[in-house]
């Protein structure tokens, strides 16, 4: 249990850990590459440690003693069969990406996770990999992990992906496509969520030497087998925009100022656009010197926001909206229901604990803000979801009596979050 200390305002400058999404994509490309790669400013967290351990089971050698720079000895796409099942906890990104990577090995590969991971869908990826000749099945025949892959490489050719509720299916297919025996093509069926994450995947692939042909609508992708595989390189990972969102939100609700030093204006991350939502609510934004500052305002205003391209910061926006005046409608968020928790229902439930009036729909929530009026402290349940813990901690900067249960779950993406959060509390 952690009790948050209220403050009058905030004034802080800090850096955030490396992007979790970029770290995992770059780590996979480096692992499959020919040659040695050095990843600078990687995120060392529970999720990335699970991914590193799984890649080592595939025979990838790496030296990560220096937390600021991981050295990865690429395997050239030649993976050994793991001796044991690969346990990935509740790391959705790694589970989806490694499911595709596992097909490059030879022999049986099993992928498992915790109880929540066993409820998170992966059937669209299973079907698309089968279209490339991969023998793969959900062990419980329910379209969720655990999974068994009878690995013998990837045939390639054309396959179809029903996009479902995650862009990670497409990223998984793209990342392994250079290692297919033949040219690989992917045609999407349905709406693609979180497009910036796909653009991030394409950028990482390009940086490691692979070009992807994509149509303007991002509905068809092709990777030529003639390019070979990834090539080892030095790769710098920018600060995590999702992690930065909590500090920007603190400036917004406390009418203070926070600068994050390592989030560039030309960020690859869709969540970097979160600051523009705060700008619409009345905050002032300034990009300079490789970082960004947010200056809060005395009276935040409710807004309409489509979060389809930046789902991970929807809980952060919901918390800010609780302190705004007027209704904030957060839409296009049905895919949040299959994250580490059902983030739509969880956010609504915990906001109501704080005295906030909220309406819930299948793919939206409407937060009726009245500033500080009617708000009060409460004990917050985190549901073992790191983003719930970090976003609701912000409420304690304004309200007395906010307590966060299970606060250690932040280790999934931001192990030293509470140490950096103390800068906001004036400690």
N, C-alpha and C positions, 0 to 999 in steps of 0.2 A: 504494500500500500504506500502511495506517495501523496503527500499533501502539498498542494501548490500554494506559493506565497503571493498574495495580491500585490500589485504595484500601482503607482500613480501614472507612470508612463514608462516607455522603454527607449533606450538609446544605445545601440550596440553595432559593432562591426565584427564579422566572423566569416570563416569559410565553412563549407559543408563537405562531407565525404564525397568521394567519386560516385558518379551515377551508377546505380545498381543495374539498370537496363544495359548501359554501355559496357560495364564491366563484364557482364555475363556473355554478351554477344562477342566482345573482343577476345575474351578468354577462350570461347569455343573456336573462333577463327584461328587464333594463335595455336591452339592445341592441334588443329587439323592441318596447319600450314607445314610447308617445307622450310626448315631453318628455325632460328631462334628469334623470339619476339620479347620485347621488354614493354610491359604495361605500366605506365606511370600514373600515379594517383588512383589506383584501383580501390574499390570498396571492399574492405575486409569485414564481412558480416556473417551471420548465420547462413543466409542463403548462398552467398558466394563460397563459403567453406564447404557446404554440401556439394556444390558443383565441382569445386576443385577435387574433392575426395573421389567423386564419381569418375572424373577424367583420369585421375591417377589409377583407378581400377582398370581403365581401358589401356593403361600402359604409357600415358603421357607423363613425361618428367617435367618438374617445375621447381624453381627455387623461389620461395616467397618469404624468406627470412626478413628481407627489407620490406616493411609494410608500404613504403612509398614506391616501390618498383618490383613487380613480379617478373621473373625470367621464365619463359615457357619454351621448352624444347619441343617443337612441333613434330608430330608423328607422320606427316605426309599422307594423312587419311588412312593409315594402316593401324587399325585398332585391334587389340587382343581381346579375347573373350574374358569378361570379368569372372572371378572365381565365386563371387557371392552376389545376391541381389543388390541393386543400387538403391539405397534409401535416400530419398530427397525431401523428407519432412513435408512441409506445406509450401514448398518452393514451386509455384505454378510455372514460372518461366523456365526453370531448369528442367522440370518434368516434360514440358512440351518440346523444348529444344533437344533434350537428350534422347527423347523417344525417336526422333528422326536420326540423330547421330548414331544411335545404337544399331541401326540397320547396316552401318558400314562395317561392323565387326563380322566375325564368322563363328557361328554357334549360338546357343540359347542365351539370351539376355533378359533378366527380369528387372522391372522398375517398380518400386514401391514407395509409399509415403505414409503420412500419418492419417488419422481418421478423417480429417477434413479433406485431405487430398483425394481420398477414396470417394468423395462425393462430387468432385469437380470434373466436368465433362471433358472428354478428349476424343469422342467418337469421330468428329469430322477429320481429325488428323489421322486416325487409324484408317479410315476409308481412303483418304488421299494417298497415304503410303502404300496401301494395297494396290492402288492404281499404278504405282511404280514397281510392282512386283514384290513388295515386302510382305512376308508372312508375319502377321502381328494380330494379337487378340487381347481383349479385356478379360482378365482372369474370371471375373464374376459375370461376364457377358452383359454388363450394364452400361458400357460406354465410358467407364471411369477406370482409373488405376485401381489395383495393380495391373501391370501389363506383362505379357511375355512376347518377345520378338525372337523368331528363328532367323537369325541374321545371316545373310549371305550376299551383302552388297545391295545396291540400288540399281535397278534396270534403267530407269529414266523413261523418256517418251512423254506422252501427254497424260495428265491426271486432272481431276476436278476436285475443288475444295469448296464444300458448303461452309461458308464463313463462320456460322455459329455466333458465339458471344466472346470470341477472343481473336485478336490479331496475331497471337503467338503461334497459332497453327500455321499461318502463312510464313511467318519468320522462320519457323522450324524447317519447313520445306525449302525455303530459299537458301538457308545456310548450308544445307547438305547437297543442294543441287549440283555444285561444281564437281562432286565426286560420283555422280551417276555414270553408268557405263555409256549411255547415249545422251544426246541433247535432252534437256529436261524442260517441260512446259507445264504451267499451272494455270488453269482457268477457274476464276472465282464464280460461285453461285450464291447470290444474296448480298446483303449489306456488309461492308467491311468496317468494323469498329476500330477506333484508335489508330487511324492512318499514320500519324507521326511516328509510331513505333515501327511500322513497316519501312518508312523512309529512313529511320535510324538503322535498321537492318541493312538496307541497301547501301547506306553510306559506309558502314563498317566493312561490308563485302568489297566495296570499291577501294577502300583504303588498304585492304589486304590483297588487292590485285585482281578482283573478279568483277566483271561488268554484267549487269542484268538488263535485259531488254524488257521494257514495260510499256503498255499502251497508256494513253492519256488518262483514261478512266481508272487506272489501277485495277483492271479486271483480268488481265492476261500478262503472264510473266514467262520469260524464256531465258535459259542459261545454257550457253554452248559448252559442250564437253571438251572442245578443243582448247579451252583456256588453261587447262590444267587445274591445279588447286591453289589454295591461298599461299602467300609468300610471307615469311617472317619479317617483322619490322618493329620499330619503336612506335608506340602508340600512346598518346596522352588522353586521359579520360577527364572530361569536364565535371564540375561539381553537380550533385544530384538536385535537379529542379524540384522534385517532389519533396525532398528533405528541406529545401530552402523555403518551400511554401509556408511552413509553420512559423518561420521567423518573420516573413513578410506579413502574415496574418496577424502576428503579435503587434507589429507597427500599426496595422489598420485599426484594431479594436482598442488600442491603448493611446491613440493619437500621438504616436511616437515615431521614431526613426530607426530603421534597421538596414544595414548594408551587408550583402553577401558578396564576398570578394571574388569568388571563382565560378560565376555563372555568366558566360559571355552572351552578348546580344545576339550573335549568330548561333545560338544553341541548337543542337540536334534534337533536343527534347521538347515534345509538345507541351509538357507541364510548365515550361518556361513562360508560356503565355498566361499563366495564372495572374501575373502582376497586372496584366491589362484588364482583367476582371476587377481587381482592386481599384484600378484607375477609374473604371466606370462607376464604382461605388463612391468615388470622391477622393481617393488617395492620389498622391503625386509620385511619379516614377522617374528615375534618372539612371540611364545606363552610361557608365564611363569606366575606363581603365580595366576592362575585363570583368567587371562586376555590375551589380545593380542595387540601387537604394530605393526604399519605399518610405514615404512620409505619410503618416496617417492623417485623419481628419476628425474634427469634433463631432460630425454627424454623418455616419455612413448611410447610403441610400440603397434600398433593395433593387435588384436587377433580374433580368431574364438571362439564363445561361444554358447553352447546349454543351454538355460535358462529354459528348461522344468521343472527342479526340484527346481528352485529358482526364480520364476517369479517376486516377489515383488522388487527384486534388479535390474531388467532389466533397469528401468529408471536411476538408479544410474550409472550403467555401461555405458549407452549411454552418460551420461554427461561426464564421465571420457574419453570416446573415442573421444569426441570432441576436447580434448586437446592433444591427442596422435598423433603419426606420423604413417601414413598408414591407411588401412581400417580395421575397426572392424565390423565383421558380427555377429549380435545377432539373433539367430535362435530359432525356436520352441516356438514362443511367441503368436500364434494366440489366446490362451486363455486369453491374456491380454486385448483383445477387449471387454470383458464383466466384467471388474473390475469397480471401482468407476467412471472411464471414459474409453473411448477407448484409452488405454495407448499407443498403437502402433501409431495411427494417431496423438495423442496429442504430444507425445515426438518428432516425426518427425517434426511436425508443429512448435513447440517451439524451437527446435534446429535450424531450418532454420531462425528463428527470430534473432538468435545469429550469423548468417553468416556461419553456418555449412552446408556442402553438404551432403545430406542424400538421400538414395534410400529406398523406402518402398515397401514391399511385404505383402501378406496376413499373413504370419507367420514369417516374418523376417524384420530387418532393417540393412542397410549397411551404416556405418558412415565413411566418408572419411576425416580423420583427417590430419591437417597440423600444429600441434602445435598451437601456438598463431596466426599464419598468417591468416588473413581475419576475425578473430573473433572480435565481438564488443558487447557492452551492448545492452539491449532491455528490454521492459516491458513484463513480462511473465504472461500469463493467466494460472491460476491453474485449471480451470474447476471444482472447489470444490473438488479436488483430493489431498489429503494430500501428497502422494508420489511425485506428480509433483512439489508441492511447495518446499519440502525439497531437492529434487535432483537438481532442477534448482537454488536454492539459492547458491549452490556451485560455479556456474559460476561467481557470483559476487565477489568471493574471488580473482579472477584473472582479471576480466573485469570491467572497470568503466561503471556505468550507468545501472546496472542490478536492476530492480524493480520487486517485486513479488506482484501481485494483489491477493486479497483474502487470505492473508497469515494466517488468523485465522483457515483455514481448517485443519491445523496440529493437532488441538485438537482431531481429530478422533483417532489418535494413539500415539501422542507425545505432550501432552499439553504444556510442558515447553521447546519445541524444540528451540525457539528463544533465551531463556535465556542461554541455553547451547551452542548454535551456537555463541553467543558473545565471548566465550572463543577462538574461531577460529579467530574472528575479532580483538582480543587483547583488548577487553573491560573489 
